[in-house]
Amino acid sequence: MSRRIIALAALALILLVIALDGVTSPPNPYAAPSIFALGSGAAPTGGFCGAVPE
């Protein structure tokens, strides 16, 4: 196989995963967290391995 075939197959797989993600859960901009929350006062959420448990 040539590199071109492998590269096209990899790109097709990536596009397939993105398409399946978009179909199964369409994006909702009103429920999405802000990309940058610099100075917004919003507390950080989500998992962080270095966070000290309370």
PDB file of N, H, CA, C and O in Angstrom:
ATOM      1  N   MET A   1       0.833  -1.183   0.000  1.00  0.00           N
ATOM      2  CA  MET A   1       0.000   0.000   0.000  1.00  0.00           C
ATOM      3  C   MET A   1       0.876   1.244   0.000  1.00  0.00           C
ATOM      4  O   MET A   1       1.969   1.281   0.566  1.00  0.00           O
ATOM      5  N   SER A   2       0.354   2.227  -0.645  1.00  0.00           N
ATOM      6  H   SER A   2      -0.533   2.197  -1.105  1.00  0.00           H
ATOM      7  CA  SER A   2       1.117   3.465  -0.674  1.00  0.00           C
ATOM      8  C   SER A   2       0.737   4.358   0.498  1.00  0.00           C
ATOM      9  O   SER A   2      -0.283   4.141   1.153  1.00  0.00           O
ATOM     10  N   ARG A   3       1.543   5.334   0.747  1.00  0.00           N
ATOM     11  H   ARG A   3       2.371   5.510   0.215  1.00  0.00           H
ATOM     12  CA  ARG A   3       1.263   6.259   1.844  1.00  0.00           C
ATOM     13  C   ARG A   3       0.015   7.071   1.576  1.00  0.00           C
ATOM     14  O   ARG A   3      -0.692   7.446   2.511  1.00  0.00           O
ATOM     15  N   ARG A   4      -0.263   7.345   0.329  1.00  0.00           N
ATOM     16  H   ARG A   4       0.312   7.040  -0.431  1.00  0.00           H
ATOM     17  CA  ARG A   4      -1.444   8.134  -0.017  1.00  0.00           C
ATOM     18  C   ARG A   4      -2.727   7.402   0.393  1.00  0.00           C
ATOM     19  O   ARG A   4      -3.654   8.029   0.906  1.00  0.00           O
ATOM     20  N   ILE A   5      -2.788   6.110   0.179  1.00  0.00           N
ATOM     21  H   ILE A   5      -2.035   5.601  -0.237  1.00  0.00           H
ATOM     22  CA  ILE A   5      -3.971   5.331   0.550  1.00  0.00           C
ATOM     23  C   ILE A   5      -4.143   5.318   2.064  1.00  0.00           C
ATOM     24  O   ILE A   5      -5.257   5.477   2.564  1.00  0.00           O
ATOM     25  N   ILE A   6      -3.053   5.130   2.793  1.00  0.00           N
ATOM     26  H   ILE A   6      -2.148   5.001   2.387  1.00  0.00           H
ATOM     27  CA  ILE A   6      -3.110   5.125   4.252  1.00  0.00           C
ATOM     28  C   ILE A   6      -3.533   6.493   4.777  1.00  0.00           C
ATOM     29  O   ILE A   6      -4.345   6.577   5.699  1.00  0.00           O
ATOM     30  N   ALA A   7      -2.992   7.565   4.201  1.00  0.00           N
ATOM     31  H   ALA A   7      -2.333   7.497   3.453  1.00  0.00           H
ATOM     32  CA  ALA A   7      -3.345   8.917   4.630  1.00  0.00           C
ATOM     33  C   ALA A   7      -4.818   9.212   4.356  1.00  0.00           C
ATOM     34  O   ALA A   7      -5.494   9.802   5.199  1.00  0.00           O
ATOM     35  N   LEU A   8      -5.317   8.816   3.206  1.00  0.00           N
ATOM     36  H   LEU A   8      -4.768   8.337   2.521  1.00  0.00           H
ATOM     37  CA  LEU A   8      -6.726   9.035   2.886  1.00  0.00           C
ATOM     38  C   LEU A   8      -7.635   8.215   3.792  1.00  0.00           C
ATOM     39  O   LEU A   8      -8.694   8.691   4.202  1.00  0.00           O
ATOM     40  N   ALA A   9      -7.234   6.996   4.107  1.00  0.00           N
ATOM     41  H   ALA A   9      -6.373   6.610   3.775  1.00  0.00           H
ATOM     42  CA  ALA A   9      -8.023   6.163   5.012  1.00  0.00           C
ATOM     43  C   ALA A   9      -8.051   6.767   6.414  1.00  0.00           C
ATOM     44  O   ALA A   9      -9.091   6.748   7.072  1.00  0.00           O
ATOM     45  N   ALA A  10      -6.923   7.301   6.875  1.00  0.00           N
ATOM     46  H   ALA A  10      -6.078   7.316   6.340  1.00  0.00           H
ATOM     47  CA  ALA A  10      -6.876   7.920   8.192  1.00  0.00           C
ATOM     48  C   ALA A  10      -7.747   9.170   8.236  1.00  0.00           C
ATOM     49  O   ALA A  10      -8.469   9.379   9.211  1.00  0.00           O
ATOM     50  N   LEU A  11      -7.696   9.994   7.214  1.00  0.00           N
ATOM     51  H   LEU A  11      -7.110   9.825   6.422  1.00  0.00           H
ATOM     52  CA  LEU A  11      -8.543  11.190   7.160  1.00  0.00           C
ATOM     53  C   LEU A  11     -10.021  10.812   7.094  1.00  0.00           C
ATOM     54  O   LEU A  11     -10.857  11.459   7.724  1.00  0.00           O
ATOM     55  N   ALA A  12     -10.342   9.774   6.338  1.00  0.00           N
ATOM     56  H   ALA A  12      -9.663   9.249   5.825  1.00  0.00           H
ATOM     57  CA  ALA A  12     -11.729   9.323   6.262  1.00  0.00           C
ATOM     58  C   ALA A  12     -12.217   8.827   7.614  1.00  0.00           C
ATOM     59  O   ALA A  12     -13.366   9.071   7.982  1.00  0.00           O
ATOM     60  N   LEU A  13     -11.373   8.142   8.350  1.00  0.00           N
ATOM     61  H   LEU A  13     -10.440   7.943   8.051  1.00  0.00           H
ATOM     62  CA  LEU A  13     -11.745   7.653   9.678  1.00  0.00           C
ATOM     63  C   LEU A  13     -11.973   8.818  10.639  1.00  0.00           C
ATOM     64  O   LEU A  13     -12.925   8.802  11.418  1.00  0.00           O
ATOM     65  N   ILE A  14     -11.109   9.824  10.587  1.00  0.00           N
ATOM     66  H   ILE A  14     -10.335   9.838   9.953  1.00  0.00           H
ATOM     67  CA  ILE A  14     -11.275  10.998  11.444  1.00  0.00           C
ATOM     68  C   ILE A  14     -12.571  11.719  11.109  1.00  0.00           C
ATOM     69  O   ILE A  14     -13.314  12.102  12.012  1.00  0.00           O
ATOM     70  N   LEU A  15     -12.851  11.909   9.836  1.00  0.00           N
ATOM     71  H   LEU A  15     -12.247  11.598   9.102  1.00  0.00           H
ATOM     72  CA  LEU A  15     -14.096  12.572   9.425  1.00  0.00           C
ATOM     73  C   LEU A  15     -15.319  11.754   9.824  1.00  0.00           C
ATOM     74  O   LEU A  15     -16.351  12.318  10.186  1.00  0.00           O
ATOM     75  N   LEU A  16     -15.212  10.433   9.761  1.00  0.00           N
ATOM     76  H   LEU A  16     -14.373   9.974   9.467  1.00  0.00           H
ATOM     77  CA  LEU A  16     -16.314   9.573  10.177  1.00  0.00           C
ATOM     78  C   LEU A  16     -16.593   9.721  11.664  1.00  0.00           C
ATOM     79  O   LEU A  16     -17.751   9.793  12.075  1.00  0.00           O
ATOM     80  N   VAL A  17     -15.547   9.767  12.469  1.00  0.00           N
ATOM     81  H   VAL A  17     -14.606   9.708  12.136  1.00  0.00           H
ATOM     82  CA  VAL A  17     -15.722   9.936  13.916  1.00  0.00           C
ATOM     83  C   VAL A  17     -16.349  11.290  14.222  1.00  0.00           C
ATOM     84  O   VAL A  17     -17.233  11.380  15.073  1.00  0.00           O
ATOM     85  N   ILE A  18     -15.905  12.341  13.541  1.00  0.00           N
ATOM     86  H   ILE A  18     -15.187  12.268  12.850  1.00  0.00           H
ATOM     87  CA  ILE A  18     -16.480  13.671  13.752  1.00  0.00           C
ATOM     88  C   ILE A  18     -17.942  13.698  13.330  1.00  0.00           C
ATOM     89  O   ILE A  18     -18.773  14.286  14.021  1.00  0.00           O
ATOM     90  N   ALA A  19     -18.265  13.072  12.208  1.00  0.00           N
ATOM     91  H   ALA A  19     -17.589  12.594  11.646  1.00  0.00           H
ATOM     92  CA  ALA A  19     -19.649  13.034  11.737  1.00  0.00           C
ATOM     93  C   ALA A  19     -20.530  12.251  12.703  1.00  0.00           C
ATOM     94  O   ALA A  19     -21.645  12.681  13.000  1.00  0.00           O
ATOM     95  N   LEU A  20     -20.059  11.120  13.196  1.00  0.00           N
ATOM     96  H   LEU A  20     -19.154  10.771  12.955  1.00  0.00           H
ATOM     97  CA  LEU A  20     -20.848  10.334  14.144  1.00  0.00           C
ATOM     98  C   LEU A  20     -21.066  11.101  15.442  1.00  0.00           C
ATOM     99  O   LEU A  20     -22.139  11.014  16.039  1.00  0.00           O
ATOM    100  N   ASP A  21     -20.062  11.848  15.883  1.00  0.00           N
ATOM    101  H   ASP A  21     -19.190  11.918  15.398  1.00  0.00           H
ATOM    102  CA  ASP A  21     -20.201  12.647  17.095  1.00  0.00           C
ATOM    103  C   ASP A  21     -21.240  13.749  16.887  1.00  0.00           C
ATOM    104  O   ASP A  21     -22.043  14.022  17.780  1.00  0.00           O
ATOM    105  N   GLY A  22     -21.226  14.374  15.729  1.00  0.00           N
ATOM    106  H   GLY A  22     -20.574  14.152  15.004  1.00  0.00           H
ATOM    107  CA  GLY A  22     -22.193  15.426  15.441  1.00  0.00           C
ATOM    108  C   GLY A  22     -23.615  14.912  15.317  1.00  0.00           C
ATOM    109  O   GLY A  22     -24.562  15.609  15.684  1.00  0.00           O
ATOM    110  N   VAL A  23     -23.774  13.707  14.808  1.00  0.00           N
ATOM    111  H   VAL A  23     -23.005  13.142  14.510  1.00  0.00           H
ATOM    112  CA  VAL A  23     -25.118  13.132  14.642  1.00  0.00           C
ATOM    113  C   VAL A  23     -25.678  12.669  15.980  1.00  0.00           C
ATOM    114  O   VAL A  23     -26.863  12.858  16.256  1.00  0.00           O
ATOM    115  N   THR A  24     -24.844  12.068  16.806  1.00  0.00           N
ATOM    116  H   THR A  24     -23.882  11.915  16.582  1.00  0.00           H
ATOM    117  CA  THR A  24     -25.349  11.520  18.070  1.00  0.00           C
ATOM    118  C   THR A  24     -25.619  12.593  19.109  1.00  0.00           C
ATOM    119  O   THR A  24     -26.521  12.429  19.930  1.00  0.00           O
ATOM    120  N   SER A  25     -24.875  13.674  19.100  1.00  0.00           N
ATOM    121  H   SER A  25     -24.143  13.808  18.432  1.00  0.00           H
ATOM    122  CA  SER A  25     -25.114  14.761  20.049  1.00  0.00           C
ATOM    123  C   SER A  25     -24.853  16.089  19.351  1.00  0.00           C
ATOM    124  O   SER A  25     -23.722  16.575  19.338  1.00  0.00           O
ATOM    125  N   PRO A  26     -25.901  16.681  18.768  1.00  0.00           N
ATOM    126  CA  PRO A  26     -25.701  17.948  18.062  1.00  0.00           C
ATOM    127  C   PRO A  26     -25.236  19.039  19.031  1.00  0.00           C
ATOM    128  O   PRO A  26     -25.672  19.077  20.181  1.00  0.00           O
ATOM    129  N   PRO A  27     -24.358  19.919  18.567  1.00  0.00           N
ATOM    130  CA  PRO A  27     -23.834  20.950  19.459  1.00  0.00           C
ATOM    131  C   PRO A  27     -24.913  21.937  19.892  1.00  0.00           C
ATOM    132  O   PRO A  27     -25.780  22.309  19.101  1.00  0.00           O
ATOM    133  N   ASN A  28     -24.854  22.353  21.143  1.00  0.00           N
ATOM    134  H   ASN A  28     -24.150  22.051  21.785  1.00  0.00           H
ATOM    135  CA  ASN A  28     -25.776  23.334  21.692  1.00  0.00           C
ATOM    136  C   ASN A  28     -24.947  24.481  22.252  1.00  0.00           C
ATOM    137  O   ASN A  28     -24.372  24.351  23.332  1.00  0.00           O
ATOM    138  N   PRO A  29     -24.873  25.608  21.533  1.00  0.00           N
ATOM    139  CA  PRO A  29     -24.006  26.696  22.002  1.00  0.00           C
ATOM    140  C   PRO A  29     -24.474  27.324  23.307  1.00  0.00           C
ATOM    141  O   PRO A  29     -23.687  27.993  23.977  1.00  0.00           O
ATOM    142  N   TYR A  30     -25.741  27.126  23.686  1.00  0.00           N
ATOM    143  H   TYR A  30     -26.380  26.583  23.142  1.00  0.00           H
ATOM    144  CA  TYR A  30     -26.250  27.724  24.915  1.00  0.00           C
ATOM    145  C   TYR A  30     -25.879  26.902  26.147  1.00  0.00           C
ATOM    146  O   TYR A  30     -25.842  27.436  27.255  1.00  0.00           O
ATOM    147  N   ALA A  31     -25.603  25.610  25.969  1.00  0.00           N
ATOM    148  H   ALA A  31     -25.632  25.176  25.068  1.00  0.00           H
ATOM    149  CA  ALA A  31     -25.228  24.748  27.089  1.00  0.00           C
ATOM    150  C   ALA A  31     -23.720  24.504  27.153  1.00  0.00           C
ATOM    151  O   ALA A  31     -23.226  23.908  28.110  1.00  0.00           O
ATOM    152  N   ALA A  32     -22.992  24.963  26.139  1.00  0.00           N
ATOM    153  H   ALA A  32     -23.393  25.448  25.361  1.00  0.00           H
ATOM    154  CA  ALA A  32     -21.556  24.726  26.091  1.00  0.00           C
ATOM    155  C   ALA A  32     -20.821  25.667  27.038  1.00  0.00           C
ATOM    156  O   ALA A  32     -21.223  26.819  27.197  1.00  0.00           O
ATOM    157  N   PRO A  33     -19.749  25.191  27.668  1.00  0.00           N
ATOM    158  CA  PRO A  33     -18.958  26.092  28.516  1.00  0.00           C
ATOM    159  C   PRO A  33     -18.192  27.083  27.645  1.00  0.00           C
ATOM    160  O   PRO A  33     -17.925  26.813  26.474  1.00  0.00           O
ATOM    161  N   SER A  34     -17.847  28.212  28.212  1.00  0.00           N
ATOM    162  H   SER A  34     -18.064  28.432  29.163  1.00  0.00           H
ATOM    163  CA  SER A  34     -17.095  29.198  27.455  1.00  0.00           C
ATOM    164  C   SER A  34     -15.691  28.675  27.186  1.00  0.00           C
ATOM    165  O   SER A  34     -15.120  27.953  28.003  1.00  0.00           O
ATOM    166  N   ILE A  35     -15.151  29.038  26.051  1.00  0.00           N
ATOM    167  H   ILE A  35     -15.616  29.624  25.387  1.00  0.00           H
ATOM    168  CA  ILE A  35     -13.825  28.566  25.678  1.00  0.00           C
ATOM    169  C   ILE A  35     -12.773  29.243  26.542  1.00  0.00           C
ATOM    170  O   ILE A  35     -11.878  28.589  27.077  1.00  0.00           O
ATOM    171  N   PHE A  36     -12.887  30.561  26.674  1.00  0.00           N
ATOM    172  H   PHE A  36     -13.614  31.093  26.240  1.00  0.00           H
ATOM    173  CA  PHE A  36     -11.972  31.326  27.512  1.00  0.00           C
ATOM    174  C   PHE A  36     -12.775  31.988  28.606  1.00  0.00           C
ATOM    175  O   PHE A  36     -13.738  32.699  28.319  1.00  0.00           O
ATOM    176  N   ALA A  37     -12.404  31.771  29.846  1.00  0.00           N
ATOM    177  H   ALA A  37     -11.622  31.194  30.079  1.00  0.00           H
ATOM    178  CA  ALA A  37     -13.122  32.365  30.969  1.00  0.00           C
ATOM    179  C   ALA A  37     -12.183  33.242  31.782  1.00  0.00           C
ATOM    180  O   ALA A  37     -12.195  33.217  33.013  1.00  0.00           O
ATOM    181  N   LEU A  38     -11.372  34.016  31.077  1.00  0.00           N
ATOM    182  H   LEU A  38     -11.362  34.037  30.077  1.00  0.00           H
ATOM    183  CA  LEU A  38     -10.397  34.850  31.759  1.00  0.00           C
ATOM    184  C   LEU A  38     -11.096  36.032  32.420  1.00  0.00           C
ATOM    185  O   LEU A  38     -11.685  36.871  31.739  1.00  0.00           O
ATOM    186  N   GLY A  39     -11.030  36.096  33.721  1.00  0.00           N
ATOM    187  H   GLY A  39     -10.551  35.414  34.274  1.00  0.00           H
ATOM    188  CA  GLY A  39     -11.600  37.208  34.447  1.00  0.00           C
ATOM    189  C   GLY A  39     -13.107  37.225  34.498  1.00  0.00           C
ATOM    190  O   GLY A  39     -13.691  38.250  34.850  1.00  0.00           O
ATOM    191  N   SER A  40     -13.762  36.127  34.160  1.00  0.00           N
ATOM    192  H   SER A  40     -13.287  35.294  33.874  1.00  0.00           H
ATOM    193  CA  SER A  40     -15.217  36.109  34.143  1.00  0.00           C
ATOM    194  C   SER A  40     -15.796  35.800  35.519  1.00  0.00           C
ATOM    195  O   SER A  40     -16.990  35.999  35.742  1.00  0.00           O
ATOM    196  N   GLY A  41     -14.979  35.322  36.432  1.00  0.00           N
ATOM    197  H   GLY A  41     -14.009  35.161  36.251  1.00  0.00           H
ATOM    198  CA  GLY A  41     -15.470  34.954  37.748  1.00  0.00           C
ATOM    199  C   GLY A  41     -16.018  33.542  37.802  1.00  0.00           C
ATOM    200  O   GLY A  41     -16.406  33.069  38.871  1.00  0.00           O
ATOM    201  N   ALA A  42     -16.055  32.862  36.668  1.00  0.00           N
ATOM    202  H   ALA A  42     -15.740  33.246  35.800  1.00  0.00           H
ATOM    203  CA  ALA A  42     -16.561  31.491  36.644  1.00  0.00           C
ATOM    204  C   ALA A  42     -15.538  30.559  37.280  1.00  0.00           C
ATOM    205  O   ALA A  42     -14.347  30.620  36.976  1.00  0.00           O
ATOM    206  N   ALA A  43     -16.016  29.709  38.154  1.00  0.00           N
ATOM    207  H   ALA A  43     -16.984  29.660  38.401  1.00  0.00           H
ATOM    208  CA  ALA A  43     -15.127  28.749  38.812  1.00  0.00           C
ATOM    209  C   ALA A  43     -14.773  27.639  37.839  1.00  0.00           C
ATOM    210  O   ALA A  43     -15.620  27.221  37.050  1.00  0.00           O
ATOM    211  N   PRO A  44     -13.529  27.150  37.879  1.00  0.00           N
ATOM    212  CA  PRO A  44     -13.161  26.046  37.001  1.00  0.00           C
ATOM    213  C   PRO A  44     -13.899  24.775  37.404  1.00  0.00           C
ATOM    214  O   PRO A  44     -14.066  24.494  38.591  1.00  0.00           O
ATOM    215  N   THR A  45     -14.332  24.018  36.421  1.00  0.00           N
ATOM    216  H   THR A  45     -14.196  24.246  35.457  1.00  0.00           H
ATOM    217  CA  THR A  45     -15.036  22.765  36.681  1.00  0.00           C
ATOM    218  C   THR A  45     -14.369  21.653  35.897  1.00  0.00           C
ATOM    219  O   THR A  45     -13.563  21.908  35.001  1.00  0.00           O
ATOM    220  N   GLY A  46     -14.704  20.431  36.233  1.00  0.00           N
ATOM    221  H   GLY A  46     -15.358  20.224  36.960  1.00  0.00           H
ATOM    222  CA  GLY A  46     -14.163  19.286  35.525  1.00  0.00           C
ATOM    223  C   GLY A  46     -13.094  18.598  36.352  1.00  0.00           C
ATOM    224  O   GLY A  46     -12.741  19.046  37.443  1.00  0.00           O
ATOM    225  N   GLY A  47     -12.595  17.521  35.822  1.00  0.00           N
ATOM    226  H   GLY A  47     -12.881  17.157  34.936  1.00  0.00           H
ATOM    227  CA  GLY A  47     -11.603  16.739  36.536  1.00  0.00           C
ATOM    228  C   GLY A  47     -10.206  17.304  36.371  1.00  0.00           C
ATOM    229  O   GLY A  47      -9.819  17.754  35.293  1.00  0.00           O
ATOM    230  N   PHE A  48      -9.468  17.270  37.449  1.00  0.00           N
ATOM    231  H   PHE A  48      -9.782  16.904  38.325  1.00  0.00           H
ATOM    232  CA  PHE A  48      -8.073  17.680  37.428  1.00  0.00           C
ATOM    233  C   PHE A  48      -7.331  16.817  38.425  1.00  0.00           C
ATOM    234  O   PHE A  48      -7.642  16.825  39.616  1.00  0.00           O
ATOM    235  N   CYS A  49      -6.374  16.090  37.954  1.00  0.00           N
ATOM    236  H   CYS A  49      -6.121  16.083  36.986  1.00  0.00           H
ATOM    237  CA  CYS A  49      -5.697  15.106  38.792  1.00  0.00           C
ATOM    238  C   CYS A  49      -4.920  15.728  39.941  1.00  0.00           C
ATOM    239  O   CYS A  49      -4.707  15.075  40.962  1.00  0.00           O
ATOM    240  N   GLY A  50      -4.488  16.985  39.794  1.00  0.00           N
ATOM    241  H   GLY A  50      -4.661  17.515  38.964  1.00  0.00           H
ATOM    242  CA  GLY A  50      -3.699  17.612  40.835  1.00  0.00           C
ATOM    243  C   GLY A  50      -4.536  18.362  41.851  1.00  0.00           C
ATOM    244  O   GLY A  50      -3.985  18.990  42.756  1.00  0.00           O
ATOM    245  N   ALA A  51      -5.859  18.311  41.724  1.00  0.00           N
ATOM    246  H   ALA A  51      -6.307  17.801  40.989  1.00  0.00           H
ATOM    247  CA  ALA A  51      -6.730  19.038  42.659  1.00  0.00           C
ATOM    248  C   ALA A  51      -6.729  18.338  44.014  1.00  0.00           C
ATOM    249  O   ALA A  51      -6.784  17.111  44.105  1.00  0.00           O
ATOM    250  N   VAL A  52      -6.665  19.142  45.047  1.00  0.00           N
ATOM    251  H   VAL A  52      -6.620  20.139  44.973  1.00  0.00           H
ATOM    252  CA  VAL A  52      -6.689  18.607  46.409  1.00  0.00           C
ATOM    253  C   VAL A  52      -8.123  18.300  46.798  1.00  0.00           C
ATOM    254  O   VAL A  52      -8.985  19.171  46.687  1.00  0.00           O
ATOM    255  N   PRO A  53      -8.402  17.086  47.251  1.00  0.00           N
ATOM    256  CA  PRO A  53      -9.797  16.782  47.648  1.00  0.00           C
ATOM    257  C   PRO A  53     -10.194  17.579  48.883  1.00  0.00           C
ATOM    258  O   PRO A  53      -9.380  17.843  49.768  1.00  0.00           O
ATOM    259  N   GLU A  54     -11.439  17.943  48.914  1.00  0.00           N
ATOM    260  H   GLU A  54     -12.100  17.728  48.195  1.00  0.00           H
ATOM    261  CA  GLU A  54     -11.943  18.741  50.059  1.00  0.00           C
ATOM    262  C   GLU A  54     -12.518  17.863  51.129  1.00  0.00           C
ATOM    263  O   GLU A  54     -12.983  18.363  52.154  1.00  0.00           O
TER     264      GLU A  54
END
